[in-house]
Amino acid sequence: MLIAIDHGNITCVLSSGKVFTSGLAESDIRPPFGADTIYFNGKYYALSEKRSPYLRDKTVDERFFVLTVFVKRKIQFRGTKKSSGGQRVKLG
């Protein structure tokens, strides 16, 4: 499955029209209470409603890569009629 993502500085917009805030909470320790997290390069990341600071070049750090992985995870685990395993999504 190929998904178009607009990584805006305020929101991420998927080709389906789904919109969410371009914000991450970063921590050196795993967040409590089973928060949906991604562990990457020694840090834990969770989605946040507080948007990330403006970045002209979104490749200078891993924040927008991690946001893309969250998008992949959300789409992949969404159930489909064909299987209960959700869609297979590959990142380029």
Sequence and secondary structure as in RCSB ss.txt:
>XXXX:A:sequence
MLIAIDHGNITCVLSSGKVFTSGLAESDIRPPFGADTIYFNGKYYALSEKRSPYLRDKTVDERFFVLTVFVKRKI
QFRGTKKSSGGQRVKLG
>XXXX:A:secstr
    EEE SSEEEETTS EEE  EEEESS  STT  EEEETTEEEEE SS     SSTTSSSHHHHHHHHHHHHH
HTS  SS TT       
